[in-house]
């Protein structure tokens, strides 16, 4: 826990302070698990022909390694990190859609089919449908 506190320097709001030691212990354990996952996933990378694209107010970023896929899944509360194997085999590519301020708003997935690359979905936080403006 000391390492987590020293490394992350968390800002604890009054609710976290009120919950006390158990909250700190949970967050420190999660942090440790993520650092271990980062070490395991660090070498798993793939190429993408599309790297970054700006469309209107959105930036679309290619996700090109397993750790970034994991970060996207945690941030968006979805299962995008289950596509690591398909990404490594060149069968799928994932993209993070962000606002101008860098905040994630959606994840796009494309898959290689016999007809070429096809989108298999664009989902917002926790897999909710995205706004019509973003879908357009």
Secondary structure in CASP SS format (residue, H / E / C, confidence):
PFRMAT SS
TARGET T0000
AUTHOR 0000-0000-0000
METHOD secondary structure of the structure
MODEL  1
X C 1.00
X H 1.00
X H 1.00
X H 1.00
X H 1.00
X H 1.00
X H 1.00
X H 1.00
X C 1.00
X C 1.00
X C 1.00
X C 1.00
X C 1.00
X H 1.00
X H 1.00
X H 1.00
X H 1.00
X H 1.00
X H 1.00
X C 1.00
X H 1.00
X H 1.00
X H 1.00
X H 1.00
X H 1.00
X H 1.00
X H 1.00
X H 1.00
X H 1.00
X H 1.00
X H 1.00
X H 1.00
X H 1.00
X H 1.00
X H 1.00
X H 1.00
X H 1.00
X H 1.00
X H 1.00
X H 1.00
X H 1.00
X C 1.00
X C 1.00
X C 1.00
X E 1.00
X C 1.00
X C 1.00
X C 1.00
X C 1.00
X C 1.00
X C 1.00
X E 1.00
X E 1.00
X E 1.00
X E 1.00
X C 1.00
X C 1.00
X E 1.00
X E 1.00
X E 1.00
X E 1.00
X E 1.00
X E 1.00
X C 1.00
X E 1.00
X H 1.00
X H 1.00
X H 1.00
X H 1.00
X H 1.00
X H 1.00
X H 1.00
X H 1.00
X H 1.00
X H 1.00
X H 1.00
X C 1.00
X C 1.00
X C 1.00
X H 1.00
X H 1.00
X H 1.00
X H 1.00
X H 1.00
X H 1.00
X H 1.00
X H 1.00
X H 1.00
X C 1.00
X C 1.00
X C 1.00
X E 1.00
X E 1.00
X E 1.00
X E 1.00
X E 1.00
X E 1.00
X E 1.00
X C 1.00
X C 1.00
X C 1.00
X C 1.00
X C 1.00
X E 1.00
X E 1.00
X E 1.00
X E 1.00
X E 1.00
X E 1.00
X E 1.00
X E 1.00
X E 1.00
X E 1.00
X C 1.00
X C 1.00
X E 1.00
X E 1.00
X E 1.00
X E 1.00
X E 1.00
X E 1.00
X E 1.00
X E 1.00
X C 1.00
X H 1.00
X H 1.00
X H 1.00
X C 1.00
X E 1.00
X C 1.00
X C 1.00
X H 1.00
X H 1.00
X H 1.00
X H 1.00
X C 1.00
END
